[in-house]
Amino acid sequence: MKHVFTTLIILLYLYTLISIISVLLLENRNPVKSISWVLVLLFMPVLGVFFYLLFGQDFRKKKIISQKSIRNLSIQPFAKFDIEKLDSSVMQSNHLNLVKLLYNNGEAEGFANNKIEIYSDGESTFKALFDAIEKAKDHIHIQFFIFDDDRISNQMREMLIKKAKEGVRVRMIYDYWGSFNLTKKYIKTLTDAGVYVKPFLPFRWQISRSSRINYRNHRKVVIVDGKIGFTGGLNVADRYIYGNELGKWRDTFIKLEGAVVHGLQLLFMVDWYFVDRKLIDGKEYFPKPKIFDQNLIQIVSSGPDSDWPSILHGLASAFMSATKYIYIHSPYFMPTDEIATCIQMAALSGVDVRLMIPVRSDSRFSDASTASYIEKTLEAGVRVFRYKNGFLHSKAIVIDDIISIVGSTNMDERSFAQNFEANAFIYDTKTSIQLKELFLKDMENCEEINLETWSLRNRRQKLKESFARLFSPLM
């Protein structure tokens, strides 16, 4: 009887394993990603099935969040975008093609005449954030992947409580896993004061819900009174000011004023509808914008809610439009084949391509995987720098003194396909030159990787890196 039971268990497991592998094949995913999951399933019996059910299912076609429907129901921005009015007299044709691409693949409207301020350290970023929050009169919408329960986070919590008691409507979204350290007391003090607080995709003990924990909201967005907006790569944590075992974290954040704040507002409304199932309505959320400098900005979002990997498409198109230079900040570099190819082709065509990554990130496994991509990147002519003055967490890209891309998206499969991300695509010479100068300044705190030296790494180290690379689509 015992042998019969054991045989049944084995047969059931084999049936489950074959069924999952069949589903992987039928979904026609990226072959590398499919093979990675097959390896996990084969080399980690039972546990691999558990991991797949939690992290591996593809919900893109099931529409976790319907972005189009919420935009049809919500109050629309004051300044509507008319793509037909853009022509080659406004910007070069290759840049115009990028604008059209992002509009067609992700409904990213273009907002003109904005004010842009760039922050490259935690002190100045949080000062600007707190100043804007302190001056709020009507509403504050705030969402971050990580709210740590530490000094800077509690300082923000006290400010939000104060504004809520003054009658300002405060809505806050935090990612359930990213902000896992938040205590019930922390959240209760906010809700007791009248702050509306919602977690994004909290864990539930049902397979139908728990299988979505691999999809995280990685966006960082703040809107104050519909007039001031912030976005970038920073989270709410002490490490950006006081540092941790990696040193002080270097990040890029931008403050926006003008019509583009409407784009950030719409993005927040989409996410709020998902977490609260209530529409945010009212003209006060889209006040008539002031007119500032001559520029154009698109707020591009992507994730399991989008028909296309909009940010990936945008980056690929932007890289291929470059004729002079591409400077890239990225804390992790595990690019998809499309992005790696575009970077290599740009460098091989004579474009000055420079990639800056940290000497060490907050994930040793990611570091090993990143290392496996460096040699081919160097061979194409890309200059690679490792930042030594703390942890480079910035996700900022500048191209040809005209295109700047700042947001939450990392150069990896998770950001391109699994996370909910947001990036500002900025068409503005002034902003691009500022970001270029920041990149060049950061180079003073870097070591450049030499191809000849890098290729001499011992075989054991290369094997570790190659093994880690097999799992890069899953990270």
C-alpha positions as CSV (number, residue, x, y, z in Angstrom):
1,M,0.0,0.0,0.0
2,K,2.9,2.4,0.9
3,H,4.5,1.7,-2.5
4,V,1.2,2.4,-4.3
5,F,0.8,5.7,-2.5
6,T,4.4,6.7,-3.3
7,T,3.9,5.8,-6.9
8,L,0.7,7.9,-7.1
9,I,2.5,10.9,-5.6
10,I,5.4,10.6,-8.1
11,L,2.9,10.3,-11.0
12,L,1.0,13.3,-9.8
13,Y,4.2,15.3,-9.5
14,L,5.3,14.3,-13.0
15,Y,1.8,15.2,-14.4
16,T,2.0,18.6,-12.7
17,L,5.6,19.1,-14.0
18,I,4.7,18.1,-17.6
19,S,1.6,20.4,-17.5
20,I,3.6,23.4,-16.3
21,I,6.2,22.8,-19.0
22,S,3.5,22.5,-21.6
23,V,2.0,25.8,-20.5
24,L,5.4,27.5,-20.7
25,L,5.7,26.3,-24.3
26,L,2.2,27.3,-25.3
27,E,2.7,30.8,-23.9
28,N,5.5,31.4,-26.5
29,R,7.6,33.4,-24.0
30,N,11.1,34.5,-24.5
31,P,13.0,31.1,-25.0
32,V,15.7,32.0,-22.5
33,K,13.1,32.8,-19.9
34,S,11.2,29.5,-20.6
35,I,14.5,27.5,-20.4
36,S,15.3,29.2,-17.1
37,W,12.0,28.0,-15.6
38,V,12.4,24.5,-17.1
39,L,15.9,24.3,-15.4
40,V,14.3,25.5,-12.1
41,L,11.6,22.9,-12.4
42,L,14.0,20.1,-13.2
43,F,16.8,20.9,-10.7
44,M,14.6,21.8,-7.8
45,P,11.9,19.1,-7.5
46,V,8.7,20.1,-5.7
47,L,10.2,23.5,-4.6
48,G,10.5,24.5,-8.3
49,V,6.8,23.9,-8.8
50,F,6.1,26.0,-5.7
51,F,8.3,28.8,-7.0
52,Y,6.6,28.7,-10.5
53,L,3.1,28.9,-9.0
54,L,4.2,32.0,-6.9
55,F,6.5,33.7,-9.4
56,G,6.3,32.2,-12.8
57,Q,2.8,32.7,-14.2
58,D,2.3,35.3,-17.0
59,F,-0.6,37.6,-16.3
60,R,0.1,40.1,-19.0
61,K,-2.8,38.9,-21.2
62,K,-5.1,38.7,-18.2
63,K,-4.8,42.4,-17.5
64,I,-4.2,42.8,-13.8
65,I,-4.9,46.5,-14.3
66,S,-6.9,47.8,-17.2
67,Q,-5.2,51.1,-17.9
68,K,-7.4,52.0,-20.9
69,S,-10.7,51.6,-19.1
70,I,-9.7,53.8,-16.2
71,R,-8.5,56.5,-18.5
72,N,-11.8,56.5,-20.3
73,L,-13.7,56.9,-17.1
74,S,-11.5,59.5,-15.4
75,I,-11.4,63.3,-15.7
76,Q,-9.0,64.0,-18.6
77,P,-6.0,66.4,-18.4
78,F,-6.5,70.0,-19.2
79,A,-3.9,70.0,-21.9
80,K,-4.6,67.3,-24.5
81,F,-1.9,66.0,-26.7
82,D,-2.3,66.3,-30.5
83,I,0.4,64.2,-32.1
84,E,-0.6,65.4,-35.5
85,K,0.7,68.9,-34.7
86,L,4.2,67.5,-34.1
87,D,6.4,67.6,-37.2
88,S,10.1,67.8,-38.2
89,S,10.1,71.6,-37.6
90,V,9.5,70.9,-33.9
91,M,12.1,68.1,-33.5
92,Q,14.3,65.8,-35.6
93,S,12.5,63.0,-37.5
94,N,14.2,60.2,-35.5
95,H,13.0,61.9,-32.2
96,L,9.6,62.4,-33.6
97,N,9.4,58.7,-34.4
98,L,10.2,57.9,-30.7
99,V,7.4,60.2,-29.5
100,K,5.0,58.5,-31.9
101,L,6.1,55.0,-30.8
102,L,5.5,55.8,-27.2
103,Y,2.1,57.3,-28.0
104,N,1.1,54.3,-30.0
105,N,2.4,51.5,-27.8
106,G,1.6,52.9,-24.4
107,E,-0.8,55.9,-24.9
108,A,2.0,58.2,-23.5
109,E,0.8,61.7,-24.3
110,G,3.3,64.4,-24.8
111,F,3.2,67.4,-22.5
112,A,4.9,70.7,-23.6
113,N,6.4,73.7,-21.8
114,N,7.3,72.2,-18.5
115,K,9.7,73.1,-15.7
116,I,12.3,70.4,-14.8
117,E,14.6,70.3,-11.8
118,I,17.1,67.4,-11.3
119,Y,18.3,66.0,-7.9
120,S,21.2,63.7,-7.6
121,D,21.5,63.1,-3.9
122,G,19.2,62.2,-1.0
123,E,19.5,65.4,0.9
124,S,18.4,67.7,-1.9
125,T,15.7,65.3,-3.1
126,F,14.0,64.9,0.3
127,K,14.3,68.6,1.0
128,A,12.4,69.3,-2.3
129,L,9.9,66.6,-1.6
130,F,9.2,67.9,2.0
131,D,9.0,71.5,0.9
132,A,6.3,70.6,-1.7
133,I,4.4,68.5,0.8
134,E,4.5,71.2,3.4
135,K,3.0,73.7,0.9
136,A,0.1,71.3,-0.2
137,K,-3.3,72.9,-0.1
138,D,-5.7,70.4,-1.7
139,H,-4.2,66.9,-2.2
140,I,-1.1,64.8,-2.0
141,H,-0.8,61.6,-4.0
142,I,2.3,59.5,-3.1
143,Q,3.5,56.1,-4.0
144,F,6.9,54.4,-3.6
145,F,8.1,50.8,-4.0
146,I,9.9,51.1,-0.6
147,F,8.9,53.0,2.5
148,D,11.4,51.9,5.2
149,D,10.4,52.3,8.8
150,D,13.4,54.6,9.6
151,R,14.2,58.2,10.3
152,I,13.5,59.8,6.9
153,S,10.4,57.6,6.4
154,N,9.0,58.6,9.8
155,Q,9.7,62.2,9.1
156,M,7.6,61.9,5.9
157,R,4.9,60.1,7.9
158,E,4.6,62.9,10.4
159,M,4.3,65.4,7.5
160,L,1.6,63.5,5.9
161,I,-0.3,63.2,9.2
162,K,0.0,66.9,9.7
163,K,-1.3,67.7,6.2
164,A,-4.2,65.3,6.6
165,K,-5.2,67.0,9.9
166,E,-5.1,70.3,8.1
167,G,-7.7,69.0,5.6
168,V,-5.5,68.1,2.7
169,R,-6.6,64.8,1.0
170,V,-3.6,62.4,1.3
171,R,-3.5,59.1,-0.6
172,M,-0.6,56.8,-0.3
173,I,0.3,53.5,-2.1
174,Y,3.1,51.3,-1.0
175,D,4.2,48.0,-2.5
176,Y,3.4,45.2,-0.1
177,W,6.7,43.3,-0.6
178,G,8.9,46.3,-1.2
179,S,7.7,47.9,2.0
180,F,7.4,44.6,3.9
181,N,9.2,46.2,7.0
182,L,6.4,48.7,7.5
183,T,4.7,48.0,10.9
184,K,1.0,48.0,11.5
185,K,1.6,50.8,14.0
186,Y,3.2,52.9,11.3
187,I,0.2,52.4,8.9
188,K,-2.4,52.8,11.7
189,T,-1.0,56.2,12.7
190,L,-1.5,57.4,9.1
191,T,-5.0,56.0,8.7
192,D,-6.1,57.3,12.2
193,A,-5.1,60.8,11.0
194,G,-7.2,60.5,7.9
195,V,-4.5,59.4,5.4
196,Y,-5.8,56.9,2.8
197,V,-3.3,54.2,2.7
198,K,-3.4,51.1,0.4
199,P,-0.9,48.3,-0.2
200,F,-0.2,47.1,-3.8
201,L,-1.0,43.4,-4.3
202,P,-0.8,42.2,-0.6
203,F,-0.1,38.5,-0.1
204,R,-3.1,36.3,0.2
205,W,-3.2,32.5,1.0
206,Q,-5.0,31.7,-2.2
207,I,-3.1,30.4,-5.3
208,S,-5.1,32.8,-7.5
209,R,-3.8,35.8,-5.5
210,S,-0.4,34.5,-4.1
211,S,0.7,33.7,-7.7
212,R,0.7,37.4,-8.4
213,I,3.4,38.3,-5.9
214,N,6.0,38.3,-8.6
215,Y,4.4,41.4,-10.0
216,R,5.4,44.4,-8.0
217,N,4.7,48.1,-8.3
218,H,8.2,49.6,-8.6
219,R,7.0,53.1,-9.5
220,K,8.0,56.2,-7.5
221,V,5.5,59.0,-8.0
222,V,4.5,62.1,-6.0
223,I,1.9,64.7,-7.0
224,V,1.0,67.8,-5.0
225,D,-2.1,69.7,-5.8
226,G,-1.9,68.6,-9.4
227,K,0.8,71.3,-10.0
228,I,4.0,69.7,-8.8
229,G,5.2,66.2,-9.5
230,F,8.2,64.0,-8.8
231,T,9.5,60.8,-10.2
232,G,12.7,58.8,-10.5
233,G,14.5,55.9,-8.9
234,L,14.7,56.9,-5.3
235,N,12.8,55.2,-2.4
236,V,11.9,56.5,1.0
237,A,14.8,55.3,3.1
238,D,17.7,56.5,5.2
239,R,20.3,54.9,3.0
240,Y,20.0,57.8,0.5
241,I,21.2,60.3,3.2
242,Y,23.0,58.3,5.8
243,G,24.2,55.3,3.8
244,N,24.4,51.6,4.8
245,E,27.0,48.8,4.4
246,L,27.2,49.8,0.7
247,G,27.8,53.4,1.5
248,K,25.5,56.3,0.5
249,W,23.1,55.5,-2.3
250,R,23.4,57.7,-5.4
251,D,20.1,58.2,-7.2
252,T,18.4,60.5,-9.7
253,F,15.0,62.2,-9.1
254,I,13.2,64.9,-11.0
255,K,10.7,67.6,-9.9
256,L,8.2,68.6,-12.6
257,E,5.9,71.5,-13.0
258,G,3.5,72.3,-15.8
259,A,1.2,70.1,-18.0
260,V,3.3,67.0,-17.5
261,V,2.1,66.7,-13.9
262,H,-1.3,65.7,-15.5
263,G,0.5,62.6,-16.9
264,L,1.8,61.6,-13.5
265,Q,-1.7,62.2,-12.0
266,L,-3.3,59.9,-14.5
267,L,-0.7,57.2,-13.7
268,F,-1.5,57.5,-10.0
269,M,-5.2,57.3,-10.7
270,V,-4.8,54.1,-12.6
271,D,-2.9,52.5,-9.6
272,W,-5.3,53.9,-7.0
273,Y,-8.3,52.5,-8.8
274,F,-6.6,49.1,-8.7
275,V,-5.8,49.2,-5.0
276,D,-9.1,50.8,-3.8
277,R,-11.6,50.1,-6.6
278,K,-12.7,53.7,-6.5
279,L,-12.3,56.4,-9.1
280,I,-10.6,59.7,-8.2
281,D,-12.7,62.3,-9.8
282,G,-12.7,66.1,-9.8
283,K,-11.4,69.1,-11.8
284,E,-9.1,70.0,-8.9
285,Y,-6.8,67.1,-9.8
286,F,-6.1,68.7,-13.2
287,P,-5.7,72.4,-12.7
288,K,-4.8,74.6,-15.7
289,P,-1.0,74.3,-16.0
290,K,1.4,77.2,-16.2
291,I,3.6,77.5,-19.2
292,F,7.3,77.2,-18.6
293,D,10.3,76.2,-20.8
294,Q,10.1,74.9,-24.4
295,N,10.3,71.1,-24.1
296,L,8.3,68.0,-24.4
297,I,7.8,65.2,-21.8
298,Q,6.1,61.8,-22.0
299,I,5.3,59.8,-18.9
300,V,5.7,56.2,-20.0
301,S,4.4,53.4,-18.0
302,S,4.7,49.6,-18.6
303,G,4.1,46.4,-16.8
304,P,1.6,43.5,-16.8
305,D,-1.1,46.0,-17.5
306,S,0.3,47.1,-20.9
307,D,-0.3,45.6,-24.3
308,W,3.4,46.2,-25.2
309,P,6.6,46.5,-23.2
310,S,6.5,50.3,-23.8
311,I,9.6,51.3,-21.9
312,L,11.7,48.5,-23.5
313,H,10.5,49.7,-26.9
314,G,11.2,53.3,-26.0
315,L,14.7,52.6,-24.8
316,A,15.6,50.5,-27.9
317,S,14.3,53.2,-30.2
318,A,16.1,55.9,-28.3
319,F,19.4,54.0,-28.4
320,M,19.1,53.4,-32.2
321,S,18.4,57.1,-32.7
322,A,21.7,58.1,-31.2
323,T,24.4,59.6,-33.5
324,K,26.8,61.1,-30.9
325,Y,26.6,59.5,-27.5
326,I,24.6,57.4,-25.0
327,Y,25.4,57.6,-21.3
328,I,23.6,55.1,-19.1
329,H,23.3,54.8,-15.3
330,S,22.0,51.4,-14.1
331,P,22.3,49.6,-10.7
332,Y,21.8,46.3,-12.4
333,F,22.8,45.3,-16.0
334,M,21.0,42.2,-17.2
335,P,19.6,43.4,-20.4
336,T,17.2,41.6,-22.7
337,D,18.6,40.5,-26.1
338,E,16.8,43.5,-27.7
339,I,18.4,46.1,-25.4
340,A,21.9,44.4,-25.5
341,T,21.8,44.3,-29.3
342,C,20.8,48.0,-29.6
343,I,23.6,49.1,-27.2
344,Q,26.1,47.0,-29.0
345,M,25.0,48.2,-32.5
346,A,25.2,51.8,-31.4
347,A,28.7,51.4,-30.1
348,L,29.8,49.5,-33.2
349,S,28.4,52.3,-35.4
350,G,30.7,54.8,-33.7
351,V,28.4,56.2,-31.0
352,D,30.2,57.0,-27.7
353,V,28.4,54.6,-25.5
354,R,29.2,54.6,-21.8
355,L,27.7,52.4,-19.1
356,M,28.0,53.1,-15.4
357,I,27.2,50.3,-12.8
358,P,28.1,50.0,-9.1
359,V,31.2,48.1,-7.9
360,R,28.8,46.2,-5.7
361,S,25.0,46.2,-5.6
362,D,22.6,45.1,-2.9
363,S,22.4,41.6,-4.6
364,R,25.5,39.4,-5.0
365,F,23.6,37.1,-7.3
366,S,22.7,40.1,-9.6
367,D,26.3,41.3,-9.5
368,A,27.4,37.9,-10.7
369,S,24.8,37.9,-13.5
370,T,25.7,41.5,-14.5
371,A,29.4,40.5,-14.8
372,S,28.5,37.9,-17.4
373,Y,27.3,40.6,-19.7
374,I,30.3,42.9,-19.5
375,E,32.8,41.2,-21.8
376,K,30.6,41.2,-24.8
377,T,29.6,44.8,-24.1
378,L,33.2,45.8,-23.9
379,E,34.0,44.0,-27.1
380,A,31.4,46.1,-29.0
381,G,33.3,49.2,-27.9
382,V,31.1,50.3,-24.9
383,R,33.1,51.9,-22.1
384,V,32.1,50.5,-18.8
385,F,32.6,52.2,-15.5
386,R,32.1,50.9,-11.9
387,Y,31.0,53.5,-9.4
388,K,32.9,53.3,-6.1
389,N,31.5,56.2,-4.0
390,G,28.6,54.2,-2.5
391,F,25.9,52.3,-4.4
392,L,24.8,53.7,-7.7
393,H,21.0,53.2,-7.7
394,S,20.3,55.8,-10.5
395,K,18.3,54.9,-13.6
396,A,19.1,57.8,-15.8
397,I,20.0,57.9,-19.5
398,V,21.0,60.8,-21.7
399,I,21.4,60.8,-25.5
400,D,22.9,63.4,-27.9
401,D,22.1,66.4,-25.7
402,I,18.4,66.1,-26.5
403,I,16.8,62.9,-25.0
404,S,16.8,62.3,-21.3
405,I,15.2,59.3,-19.6
406,V,14.7,59.2,-15.9
407,G,12.6,56.8,-13.9
408,S,12.3,53.5,-12.0
409,T,13.2,51.0,-14.7
410,N,16.3,48.9,-14.3
411,M,18.1,47.2,-17.2
412,D,16.7,43.8,-16.5
413,E,13.9,41.4,-17.4
414,R,12.0,42.1,-14.2
415,S,11.7,45.8,-14.9
416,F,10.8,45.3,-18.6
417,A,8.2,42.6,-18.1
418,Q,7.1,42.0,-14.5
419,N,7.2,45.2,-12.6
420,F,4.9,48.2,-12.9
421,E,7.4,50.9,-13.9
422,A,7.3,54.6,-14.9
423,N,9.9,56.7,-16.8
424,A,9.9,60.3,-18.0
425,F,11.1,60.6,-21.6
426,I,12.3,64.2,-21.8
427,Y,13.1,66.0,-25.0
428,D,15.1,69.0,-23.9
429,T,18.6,70.2,-24.4
430,K,19.0,71.9,-21.1
431,T,18.0,68.8,-19.1
432,S,20.2,66.6,-21.2
433,I,23.3,68.7,-20.7
434,Q,22.7,68.7,-16.9
435,L,22.4,65.0,-16.8
436,K,25.5,64.6,-19.0
437,E,27.5,66.8,-16.7
438,L,26.3,64.7,-13.7
439,F,27.4,61.5,-15.5
440,L,30.8,63.0,-16.2
441,K,31.1,64.1,-12.6
442,D,30.2,60.6,-11.4
443,M,33.0,59.2,-13.6
444,E,35.5,60.9,-11.2
445,N,34.3,58.3,-8.6
446,C,34.6,55.3,-11.0
447,E,37.1,52.7,-12.2
448,E,36.9,51.9,-15.9
449,I,36.9,48.2,-16.8
450,N,39.6,47.2,-19.2
451,L,38.7,44.4,-21.7
452,E,42.0,42.7,-21.6
453,T,42.1,42.6,-17.8
454,W,38.4,41.6,-17.5
455,S,38.8,38.7,-19.9
456,L,41.6,37.2,-17.7
457,R,39.2,36.4,-14.9
458,N,39.6,32.8,-13.8
459,R,37.4,30.1,-15.3
460,R,35.7,29.3,-12.0
461,Q,34.6,32.9,-11.6
462,K,33.3,33.0,-15.2
463,L,31.4,29.8,-14.5
464,K,29.7,31.3,-11.5
465,E,28.7,34.3,-13.5
466,S,27.4,32.2,-16.3
467,F,25.3,30.1,-13.9
468,A,23.8,33.3,-12.4
469,R,23.0,34.6,-15.8
470,L,20.8,31.5,-16.5
471,F,18.4,32.9,-13.8
472,S,18.6,36.6,-14.9
473,P,15.2,36.5,-16.5
474,L,13.7,35.4,-13.2
475,M,15.4,38.1,-11.0
